[in-house]
Amino acid sequence: MRQLTPLDVQFLGLENARNHGHVAGLAVYDPSTAPGGMTLETVQAHVARRLGLVPPFRWRLVQVPLGLGLPYWVDDPDFDLEYHVREVALPAPGDDAQLAQQVARLHARPLDRAHPLWELYVISGLSGGRVALFTKVHHAAVDGMSGAEILTALLDLSPEGRDLEEAAPPVAGGLPSTLGMLRRGVLGVPRYPLRVLRVLPRTLAHLDGNPVARTIPGTGLVASAARTVMRTGSGDGGVLEMPSAKAERTVFNELLTPHRRVSFASLSLAEVKEVKNAFGVTVNDVVVTLCAAALREVLQAQGQLPERDLVAMVPLSVRTPEQAGTYGNRVSAMVVPVPTSLADPVARLERAHEVLDSAKQRHRAMPADVMVDTAALLPSAFVGRASRLATRLMTQLPLEPVFNIIISNVPGPPFPLWFDGARLLAHYPVSAINDLAGLNITVLSYLDSIDVGVVADRAQLPDAWPVVEAMQRGLADLLEAARERAAG
C-alpha cells in the first residue's frame, strides 16, 4: 500500500462534473516499422509485457473511512487490461481535425475511480496509415516527470525492443477491509499536528509576495489562515501579498463546461533555436513568446484582448534524481505575465526573456518543497473540500484571478523512439484545464520538433486550431526578424 500525499489528493479534490484531474498524451506512430503492425491486440500484449515497469497502471484508489486519513494506492486484485486498453477508429479521410475532435471527446470523460486511473486508446483509420495512441493518467498518480518515466517504460530506443525478464508485475492480494482502513486512519490522526509543526515555519517564511502556494487551489487559503492565526493579538493584520503580476478576468476564467476542444501542431526545433541564438534568449523564452502571439491574435479577433498582459501559471518539476520512480507529484510553479499587450514580435520576445529570467531568479530562492509543504498544512478530511471551496470562491466572487492560462514546456528526447517496433512520429501533450484557467498550452520537444498540444473549454474557445496556427505564424515572424538581424 502507498499513501497519497496531500498534494496528490488536491488533484482528486478538484474533480467534479466539469473539471477532470487527468493528463494525457497523443502519440502518433508509423506502424509500417512494426513486424505485426499496430492493432488493439498487439498494443495490449506490449503493455502487458511492460506492466512490471509501470506500477501506477495497477494502482487502485482506496479511501480511508470518515476522511480520517489520506487515501491509499493498492494493487488492484481485479485488474483487467482489456478494460484499460481500448480501440476507436476514425472515418475516412482520418485527418488531424477528426483526430483532434475524437481526442477532445475522450479527454472530456472522467476516469472511473473503481479501477486504476488510466486509459489507453488505440486510434486507427488515420491518413497515411498512421496509428495514434491516446493515453490518460490521473494527475494524482503522476506529474510531468513521472509521466515521462511511464513513457520511458513503454517505449524503446530501437525497433527490436529490450529484454524484460525481470519485469514481472507484482501479484496483488485482496483489497484492504473497511475496518483495517479505519484503523490506519485513527492511528494517523495524531501525526497531523506533528506534520504542521514540521512544515509551518519554513513554509510561511517563503510565502509573502510569491504566488507559488496559490497555484494549487486550497493551499494558499490554508496558509493565509494559518498566518492570520499566528499573528492574532500581535497587532499585525497582514495576509499573503498578491502576486506582482495582476491578472485581468478573461474568457478563460469562466466556469468550465464538461466539453473540450483540442488542437496540435509541430514546430521546427531548428527554427526555434535559430531565433534563440539570434537574440540571445532561451528556447522557453521563444515558446512563451509564441504563446503570447497566439493569445493576442485569438483574443483580438474575438474583441476580448485585455489591456494588461495575460498571466500564465508555469508548472515546474522539483523532483530530484533520488526521487525517480516514486511517482506521485513533486511540482512547483511560477506565475508570470505573458506579453500579450505588445504588438511587435521582437519586443514580445525581449519582454518574455526579461520576465522569465526574473521569475527564475525568484523561484530559485524558494524551497523546492514549498508547494508540497503548504498542501501538508491541510487536515486530511479537508484536503479535497478546501480545493473545491477555493476554486468556487475564485470563480464566483468578483475577485481578480491568480492567472488566466497554463503554459508548460517539457523537454523530450532528441533521439527516435519505438513502441513495439512502431516508430514514434510525434507526441502531443494533452493536459488539464480547470475553472481557474480554461486554456492549457503544453509543448514537448522530440527529435527535431516541438510538439504543441492545446486544450480549451469548448464554450470559452469554440475552435482551438487558431491557437496553433497563430503560433506557427508567430514563429515565422520571429524567424524573419532573426535573419534580418543576422544579415546586419
ZIKA-V178467 format. One record per residue. RES is the residue in one letter. SS is DSSP state (2 for helix, 1 for strand, 0 for the rest). PHI is phi as a letter, one per 40 degrees, with the letter a starting at -180 (* if undefined). D_LAST is the distance of its C-alpha to the last C-alpha in Angstrom with 1 decimal. Layout:
res->RES ss->SS phi->PHI d_last->D_LAST
res->RES ss->SS phi->PHI d_last->D_LAST
This chain:
res->M ss->0 phi->* d_last->63.4
res->R ss->1 phi->b d_last->60.1
res->Q ss->1 phi->c d_last->59.8
res->L ss->0 phi->c d_last->56.8
res->T ss->0 phi->c d_last->55.0
res->P ss->2 phi->d d_last->54.9
res->L ss->2 phi->c d_last->51.2
res->D ss->2 phi->d d_last->52.1
res->V ss->2 phi->c d_last->54.8
res->Q ss->2 phi->d d_last->52.4
res->F ss->2 phi->c d_last->50.9
res->L ss->2 phi->c d_last->54.4
res->G ss->2 phi->c d_last->55.4
res->L ss->0 phi->c d_last->52.6
res->E ss->0 phi->c d_last->53.9
res->N ss->0 phi->a d_last->55.8
res->A ss->0 phi->c d_last->56.2
res->R ss->0 phi->b d_last->52.6
res->N ss->0 phi->b d_last->50.7
res->H ss->0 phi->b d_last->50.6
res->G ss->0 phi->c d_last->49.7
res->H ss->1 phi->c d_last->48.5
res->V ss->1 phi->b d_last->45.0
res->A ss->1 phi->a d_last->44.2
res->G ss->1 phi->a d_last->42.0
res->L ss->1 phi->b d_last->41.6
res->A ss->1 phi->b d_last->41.2
res->V ss->1 phi->b d_last->40.8
res->Y ss->1 phi->b d_last->42.2
res->D ss->1 phi->b d_last->42.8
res->P ss->2 phi->c d_last->46.5
res->S ss->2 phi->c d_last->46.7
res->T ss->2 phi->c d_last->46.1
res->A ss->0 phi->c d_last->49.1
res->P ss->0 phi->d d_last->52.4
res->G ss->0 phi->c d_last->54.4
res->G ss->0 phi->g d_last->51.8
res->M ss->0 phi->b d_last->51.0
res->T ss->0 phi->b d_last->53.9
res->L ss->2 phi->d d_last->55.6
res->E ss->2 phi->c d_last->58.0
res->T ss->2 phi->c d_last->55.5
res->V ss->2 phi->c d_last->53.3
res->Q ss->2 phi->d d_last->56.4
res->A ss->2 phi->c d_last->57.5
res->H ss->2 phi->c d_last->54.2
res->V ss->2 phi->c d_last->54.1
res->A ss->2 phi->c d_last->57.7
res->R ss->2 phi->c d_last->56.9
res->R ss->2 phi->b d_last->54.2
res->L ss->2 phi->d d_last->56.2
res->G ss->2 phi->c d_last->57.0
res->L ss->2 phi->c d_last->53.4
res->V ss->0 phi->b d_last->52.8
res->P ss->2 phi->d d_last->55.4
res->P ss->2 phi->c d_last->54.2
res->F ss->2 phi->c d_last->55.1
res->R ss->2 phi->b d_last->58.8
res->W ss->1 phi->c d_last->58.7
res->R ss->1 phi->b d_last->60.8
res->L ss->1 phi->c d_last->60.9
res->V ss->1 phi->b d_last->64.2
res->Q ss->0 phi->c d_last->64.9
res->V ss->0 phi->c d_last->67.0
res->P ss->2 phi->d d_last->69.9
res->L ss->2 phi->g d_last->69.8
res->G ss->2 phi->g d_last->66.2
res->L ss->0 phi->c d_last->67.6
res->G ss->0 phi->a d_last->64.8
res->L ss->0 phi->c d_last->61.4
res->P ss->0 phi->c d_last->61.6
res->Y ss->1 phi->b d_last->61.6
res->W ss->1 phi->c d_last->60.2
res->V ss->1 phi->b d_last->62.9
res->D ss->1 phi->c d_last->62.9
res->D ss->0 phi->c d_last->64.1
res->P ss->0 phi->c d_last->67.5
res->D ss->0 phi->b d_last->67.2
res->F ss->0 phi->d d_last->63.7
res->D ss->0 phi->b d_last->63.2
res->L ss->2 phi->c d_last->60.1
res->E ss->2 phi->c d_last->60.8
res->Y ss->2 phi->c d_last->60.5
res->H ss->2 phi->c d_last->57.0
res->V ss->1 phi->b d_last->55.5
res->R ss->1 phi->b d_last->55.8
res->E ss->1 phi->b d_last->54.6
res->V ss->1 phi->b d_last->53.3
res->A ss->1 phi->b d_last->52.2
res->L ss->0 phi->c d_last->49.9
res->P ss->0 phi->c d_last->51.3
res->A ss->0 phi->c d_last->49.6
res->P ss->0 phi->c d_last->46.7
res->G ss->0 phi->g d_last->45.7
res->D ss->0 phi->c d_last->42.2
res->D ss->2 phi->c d_last->39.9
res->A ss->2 phi->c d_last->41.1
res->Q ss->2 phi->c d_last->44.6
res->L ss->2 phi->c d_last->43.8
res->A ss->2 phi->c d_last->42.1
res->Q ss->2 phi->c d_last->45.2
res->Q ss->2 phi->c d_last->47.5
res->V ss->2 phi->c d_last->45.7
res->A ss->2 phi->c d_last->45.7
res->R ss->2 phi->c d_last->49.5
res->L ss->2 phi->c d_last->50.0
res->H ss->2 phi->c d_last->47.8
res->A ss->0 phi->c d_last->49.9
res->R ss->0 phi->c d_last->53.1
res->P ss->0 phi->c d_last->54.2
res->L ss->0 phi->c d_last->55.3
res->D ss->0 phi->c d_last->59.0
res->R ss->0 phi->c d_last->60.0
res->A ss->0 phi->c d_last->63.2
res->H ss->0 phi->b d_last->61.1
res->P ss->0 phi->d d_last->58.3
res->L ss->0 phi->c d_last->55.2
res->W ss->1 phi->a d_last->53.1
res->E ss->1 phi->a d_last->52.9
res->L ss->1 phi->b d_last->51.2
res->Y ss->1 phi->b d_last->51.0
res->V ss->1 phi->c d_last->50.6
res->I ss->1 phi->b d_last->49.0
res->S ss->1 phi->b d_last->49.7
res->G ss->0 phi->g d_last->49.2
res->L ss->0 phi->c d_last->45.4
res->S ss->2 phi->c d_last->43.8
res->G ss->2 phi->g d_last->42.9
res->G ss->2 phi->g d_last->45.8
res->R ss->1 phi->c d_last->43.9
res->V ss->1 phi->b d_last->45.9
res->A ss->1 phi->b d_last->44.8
res->L ss->1 phi->b d_last->46.3
res->F ss->1 phi->b d_last->46.2
res->T ss->1 phi->b d_last->47.3
res->K ss->1 phi->b d_last->48.4
res->V ss->1 phi->b d_last->49.3
res->H ss->1 phi->c d_last->50.5
res->H ss->0 phi->c d_last->48.3
res->A ss->0 phi->c d_last->51.4
res->A ss->0 phi->c d_last->51.5
res->V ss->1 phi->a d_last->47.8
res->D ss->0 phi->b d_last->44.5
res->G ss->2 phi->c d_last->41.1
res->M ss->2 phi->c d_last->41.5
res->S ss->2 phi->c d_last->45.1
res->G ss->2 phi->c d_last->44.2
res->A ss->2 phi->c d_last->41.8
res->E ss->2 phi->c d_last->44.8
res->I ss->2 phi->c d_last->46.8
res->L ss->2 phi->c d_last->44.2
res->T ss->2 phi->d d_last->44.3
res->A ss->2 phi->c d_last->48.0
res->L ss->2 phi->c d_last->47.9
res->L ss->0 phi->b d_last->45.1
res->D ss->1 phi->b d_last->45.0
res->L ss->0 phi->c d_last->42.6
res->S ss->0 phi->a d_last->44.2
res->P ss->0 phi->c d_last->46.2
res->E ss->0 phi->c d_last->49.3
res->G ss->0 phi->g d_last->49.4
res->R ss->0 phi->a d_last->51.2
res->D ss->0 phi->c d_last->54.7
res->L ss->0 phi->b d_last->55.9
res->E ss->0 phi->c d_last->59.4
res->E ss->0 phi->c d_last->59.1
res->A ss->0 phi->b d_last->57.6
res->A ss->0 phi->c d_last->60.9
res->P ss->0 phi->c d_last->60.8
res->P ss->0 phi->c d_last->63.2
res->V ss->0 phi->c d_last->66.6
res->A ss->0 phi->c d_last->66.8
res->G ss->0 phi->c d_last->70.0
res->G ss->0 phi->c d_last->71.3
res->L ss->0 phi->c d_last->69.7
res->P ss->0 phi->c d_last->70.8
res->S ss->0 phi->c d_last->73.7
res->T ss->2 phi->c d_last->73.4
res->L ss->2 phi->c d_last->75.8
res->G ss->2 phi->c d_last->73.7
res->M ss->2 phi->c d_last->70.5
res->L ss->2 phi->c d_last->72.4
res->R ss->2 phi->c d_last->73.6
res->R ss->2 phi->c d_last->70.0
res->G ss->2 phi->c d_last->69.0
res->V ss->2 phi->c d_last->71.9
res->L ss->2 phi->c d_last->71.2
res->G ss->2 phi->c d_last->67.6
res->V ss->2 phi->d d_last->68.3
res->P ss->0 phi->c d_last->69.1
res->R ss->2 phi->c d_last->65.7
res->Y ss->2 phi->c d_last->63.8
res->P ss->2 phi->d d_last->64.6
res->L ss->2 phi->c d_last->63.6
res->R ss->2 phi->c d_last->60.3
res->V ss->2 phi->c d_last->59.6
res->L ss->2 phi->c d_last->60.6
res->R ss->2 phi->c d_last->58.2
res->V ss->2 phi->c d_last->55.1
res->L ss->2 phi->c d_last->55.6
res->P ss->2 phi->c d_last->54.9
res->R ss->2 phi->c d_last->51.6
res->T ss->2 phi->c d_last->50.5
res->L ss->2 phi->c d_last->51.2
res->A ss->0 phi->c d_last->49.6
res->H ss->0 phi->b d_last->46.1
res->L ss->0 phi->c d_last->46.3
res->D ss->0 phi->d d_last->45.7
res->G ss->0 phi->g d_last->42.4
res->N ss->0 phi->b d_last->41.4
res->P ss->0 phi->c d_last->41.9
res->V ss->2 phi->d d_last->42.0
res->A ss->2 phi->c d_last->45.8
res->R ss->2 phi->c d_last->45.7
res->T ss->0 phi->c d_last->43.5
res->I ss->0 phi->b d_last->46.7
res->P ss->0 phi->d d_last->49.2
res->G ss->0 phi->h d_last->52.3
res->T ss->2 phi->c d_last->51.0
res->G ss->2 phi->c d_last->49.7
res->L ss->2 phi->c d_last->53.0
res->V ss->2 phi->c d_last->55.1
res->A ss->2 phi->c d_last->53.2
res->S ss->2 phi->c d_last->53.3
res->A ss->2 phi->c d_last->57.0
res->A ss->2 phi->c d_last->57.5
res->R ss->2 phi->c d_last->55.8
res->T ss->2 phi->c d_last->58.0
res->V ss->2 phi->c d_last->61.1
res->M ss->2 phi->c d_last->60.2
res->R ss->0 phi->c d_last->59.8
res->T ss->0 phi->d d_last->63.0
res->G ss->0 phi->g d_last->65.1
res->S ss->0 phi->c d_last->62.4
res->G ss->0 phi->g d_last->61.5
res->D ss->0 phi->b d_last->57.9
res->G ss->0 phi->c d_last->57.3
res->G ss->0 phi->c d_last->53.6
res->V ss->0 phi->b d_last->52.1
res->L ss->0 phi->d d_last->48.8
res->E ss->0 phi->c d_last->45.8
res->M ss->0 phi->c d_last->43.7
res->P ss->0 phi->c d_last->40.1
res->S ss->0 phi->c d_last->37.6
res->A ss->0 phi->c d_last->35.7
res->K ss->0 phi->c d_last->38.2
res->A ss->0 phi->c d_last->38.3
res->E ss->0 phi->c d_last->39.4
res->R ss->0 phi->c d_last->41.9
res->T ss->0 phi->b d_last->40.4
res->V ss->2 phi->c d_last->41.8
res->F ss->2 phi->c d_last->41.0
res->N ss->2 phi->b d_last->43.5
res->E ss->0 phi->c d_last->46.5
res->L ss->0 phi->c d_last->49.3
res->L ss->0 phi->c d_last->48.6
res->T ss->0 phi->c d_last->50.6
res->P ss->0 phi->c d_last->51.8
res->H ss->0 phi->b d_last->49.3
res->R ss->1 phi->b d_last->45.8
res->R ss->1 phi->b d_last->42.8
res->V ss->1 phi->b d_last->40.4
res->S ss->1 phi->a d_last->37.2
res->F ss->1 phi->a d_last->34.9
res->A ss->1 phi->a d_last->31.8
res->S ss->1 phi->b d_last->29.7
res->L ss->1 phi->b d_last->25.9
res->S ss->1 phi->c d_last->23.8
res->L ss->2 phi->c d_last->23.6
res->A ss->2 phi->c d_last->20.8
res->E ss->2 phi->c d_last->18.6
res->V ss->2 phi->c d_last->19.7
res->K ss->2 phi->c d_last->18.8
res->E ss->2 phi->c d_last->15.3
res->V ss->2 phi->c d_last->14.8
res->K ss->2 phi->d d_last->16.7
res->N ss->2 phi->c d_last->14.7
res->A ss->2 phi->c d_last->11.3
res->F ss->2 phi->b d_last->13.0
res->G ss->0 phi->g d_last->15.6
res->V ss->0 phi->b d_last->18.5
res->T ss->0 phi->b d_last->21.5
res->V ss->2 phi->d d_last->22.7
res->N ss->2 phi->c d_last->25.3
res->D ss->2 phi->d d_last->22.8
res->V ss->2 phi->c d_last->21.2
res->V ss->2 phi->c d_last->24.7
res->V ss->2 phi->c d_last->25.9
res->T ss->2 phi->c d_last->23.0
res->L ss->2 phi->c d_last->23.9
res->C ss->2 phi->c d_last->27.5
res->A ss->2 phi->c d_last->26.7
res->A ss->2 phi->c d_last->25.0
res->A ss->2 phi->c d_last->28.0
res->L ss->2 phi->c d_last->30.5
res->R ss->2 phi->c d_last->29.0
res->E ss->2 phi->c d_last->29.1
res->V ss->2 phi->c d_last->32.6
res->L ss->2 phi->c d_last->34.2
res->Q ss->2 phi->c d_last->32.7
res->A ss->2 phi->c d_last->34.3
res->Q ss->0 phi->c d_last->37.6
res->G ss->0 phi->g d_last->37.4
res->Q ss->0 phi->b d_last->37.7
res->L ss->0 phi->c d_last->34.4
res->P ss->0 phi->c d_last->35.4
res->E ss->0 phi->c d_last->33.8
res->R ss->0 phi->c d_last->33.3
res->D ss->0 phi->c d_last->31.3
res->L ss->1 phi->c d_last->33.2
res->V ss->1 phi->b d_last->34.4
res->A ss->1 phi->b d_last->34.4
res->M ss->1 phi->c d_last->36.7
res->V ss->1 phi->b d_last->35.0
res->P ss->1 phi->c d_last->37.6
res->L ss->1 phi->b d_last->37.3
res->S ss->1 phi->c d_last->39.6
res->V ss->0 phi->b d_last->41.5
res->R ss->0 phi->c d_last->43.4
res->T ss->0 phi->c d_last->43.9
res->P ss->2 phi->d d_last->44.3
res->E ss->2 phi->c d_last->48.0
res->Q ss->2 phi->c d_last->48.2
res->A ss->0 phi->c d_last->47.0
res->G ss->0 phi->g d_last->49.6
res->T ss->0 phi->c d_last->51.2
res->Y ss->0 phi->f d_last->49.8
res->G ss->1 phi->g d_last->50.3
res->N ss->0 phi->b d_last->47.6
res->R ss->0 phi->b d_last->45.7
res->V ss->1 phi->b d_last->43.0
res->S ss->1 phi->b d_last->41.4
res->A ss->1 phi->a d_last->38.8
res->M ss->1 phi->b d_last->36.1
res->V ss->1 phi->b d_last->36.1
res->V ss->1 phi->b d_last->32.7
res->P ss->1 phi->c d_last->31.2
res->V ss->1 phi->b d_last->28.9
res->P ss->0 phi->c d_last->26.3
res->T ss->0 phi->c d_last->27.8
res->S ss->0 phi->c d_last->27.8
res->L ss->0 phi->c d_last->24.1
res->A ss->0 phi->c d_last->22.8
res->D ss->0 phi->c d_last->19.0
res->P ss->2 phi->c d_last->18.0
res->V ss->2 phi->c d_last->15.5
res->A ss->2 phi->c d_last->18.1
res->R ss->2 phi->c d_last->20.7
res->L ss->2 phi->c d_last->18.9
res->E ss->2 phi->c d_last->18.6
res->R ss->2 phi->c d_last->22.2
res->A ss->2 phi->c d_last->23.5
res->H ss->2 phi->c d_last->22.1
res->E ss->2 phi->c d_last->23.8
res->V ss->2 phi->c d_last->27.0
res->L ss->2 phi->c d_last->27.4
res->D ss->2 phi->c d_last->26.8
res->S ss->2 phi->c d_last->29.4
res->A ss->2 phi->c d_last->31.8
res->K ss->2 phi->c d_last->31.6
res->Q ss->2 phi->c d_last->32.5
res->R ss->2 phi->c d_last->35.4
res->H ss->2 phi->c d_last->36.5
res->R ss->2 phi->c d_last->36.7
res->A ss->0 phi->c d_last->39.3
res->M ss->0 phi->c d_last->41.4
res->P ss->0 phi->c d_last->44.0
res->A ss->0 phi->c d_last->43.3
res->D ss->0 phi->c d_last->46.7
res->V ss->2 phi->c d_last->46.5
res->M ss->2 phi->c d_last->46.6
res->V ss->2 phi->c d_last->49.3
res->D ss->2 phi->c d_last->51.3
res->T ss->2 phi->c d_last->51.1
res->A ss->2 phi->c d_last->52.4
res->A ss->0 phi->c d_last->55.2
res->L ss->0 phi->c d_last->56.6
res->L ss->0 phi->c d_last->57.9
res->P ss->0 phi->c d_last->61.5
res->S ss->2 phi->d d_last->61.7
res->A ss->2 phi->c d_last->63.6
res->F ss->2 phi->b d_last->61.0
res->V ss->2 phi->d d_last->57.7
res->G ss->2 phi->c d_last->57.4
res->R ss->2 phi->c d_last->59.0
res->A ss->2 phi->c d_last->56.6
res->S ss->2 phi->c d_last->53.6
res->R ss->2 phi->c d_last->55.1
res->L ss->2 phi->c d_last->56.2
res->A ss->2 phi->c d_last->52.9
res->T ss->2 phi->c d_last->51.1
res->R ss->2 phi->c d_last->53.7
res->L ss->2 phi->c d_last->53.4
res->M ss->2 phi->c d_last->49.6
res->T ss->2 phi->c d_last->49.7
res->Q ss->2 phi->b d_last->52.9
res->L ss->0 phi->c d_last->52.9
res->P ss->0 phi->c d_last->50.6
res->L ss->0 phi->b d_last->48.4
res->E ss->0 phi->c d_last->44.6
res->P ss->0 phi->c d_last->43.4
res->V ss->0 phi->c d_last->42.0
res->F ss->0 phi->a d_last->39.1
res->N ss->0 phi->b d_last->38.3
res->I ss->1 phi->a d_last->36.9
res->I ss->1 phi->b d_last->36.6
res->I ss->1 phi->b d_last->33.4
res->S ss->1 phi->b d_last->33.7
res->N ss->1 phi->b d_last->31.4
res->V ss->1 phi->b d_last->33.5
res->P ss->0 phi->c d_last->32.2
res->G ss->0 phi->b d_last->33.8
res->P ss->0 phi->c d_last->34.4
res->P ss->0 phi->c d_last->31.7
res->F ss->0 phi->b d_last->34.6
res->P ss->0 phi->c d_last->36.9
res->L ss->0 phi->b d_last->40.1
res->W ss->1 phi->b d_last->43.4
res->F ss->1 phi->b d_last->46.3
res->D ss->0 phi->f d_last->49.5
res->G ss->0 phi->g d_last->47.6
res->A ss->1 phi->c d_last->45.5
res->R ss->1 phi->c d_last->41.8
res->L ss->1 phi->c d_last->39.8
res->L ss->1 phi->c d_last->37.1
res->A ss->1 phi->a d_last->35.9
res->H ss->1 phi->b d_last->37.3
res->Y ss->1 phi->c d_last->36.7
res->P ss->1 phi->c d_last->37.9
res->V ss->1 phi->b d_last->40.4
res->S ss->0 phi->c d_last->41.1
res->A ss->0 phi->b d_last->43.4
res->I ss->0 phi->b d_last->43.4
res->N ss->1 phi->a d_last->46.1
res->D ss->0 phi->c d_last->47.3
res->L ss->0 phi->c d_last->44.8
res->A ss->1 phi->a d_last->41.8
res->G ss->0 phi->c d_last->42.2
res->L ss->1 phi->b d_last->38.7
res->N ss->1 phi->b d_last->37.4
res->I ss->1 phi->b d_last->34.1
res->T ss->1 phi->b d_last->34.1
res->V ss->1 phi->b d_last->31.7
res->L ss->1 phi->b d_last->32.6
res->S ss->1 phi->c d_last->30.4
res->Y ss->1 phi->a d_last->32.1
res->L ss->0 phi->f d_last->30.9
res->D ss->0 phi->b d_last->27.5
res->S ss->1 phi->b d_last->27.9
res->I ss->1 phi->b d_last->28.2
res->D ss->1 phi->c d_last->31.5
res->V ss->1 phi->b d_last->31.9
res->G ss->1 phi->b d_last->35.3
res->V ss->1 phi->b d_last->36.2
res->V ss->1 phi->b d_last->39.7
res->A ss->1 phi->a d_last->40.9
res->D ss->1 phi->c d_last->44.2
res->R ss->0 phi->c d_last->45.2
res->A ss->0 phi->c d_last->46.3
res->Q ss->0 phi->c d_last->43.3
res->L ss->0 phi->b d_last->40.8
res->P ss->0 phi->d d_last->42.7
res->D ss->0 phi->b d_last->39.8
res->A ss->0 phi->c d_last->37.5
res->W ss->2 phi->c d_last->35.4
res->P ss->2 phi->d d_last->33.0
res->V ss->2 phi->c d_last->31.8
res->V ss->2 phi->c d_last->30.5
res->E ss->2 phi->c d_last->29.3
res->A ss->2 phi->c d_last->27.3
res->M ss->2 phi->c d_last->25.9
res->Q ss->2 phi->c d_last->24.7
res->R ss->2 phi->c d_last->23.0
res->G ss->2 phi->c d_last->21.5
res->L ss->2 phi->c d_last->20.0
res->A ss->2 phi->c d_last->18.5
res->D ss->2 phi->c d_last->16.9
res->L ss->2 phi->c d_last->15.4
res->L ss->2 phi->c d_last->14.3
res->E ss->2 phi->c d_last->12.5
res->A ss->2 phi->c d_last->10.7
res->A ss->2 phi->c d_last->10.0
res->R ss->2 phi->c d_last->8.6
res->E ss->2 phi->c d_last->6.4
res->R ss->2 phi->c d_last->5.1
res->A ss->2 phi->c d_last->5.4
res->A ss->2 phi->c d_last->3.8
res->G ss->0 phi->g d_last->0.0
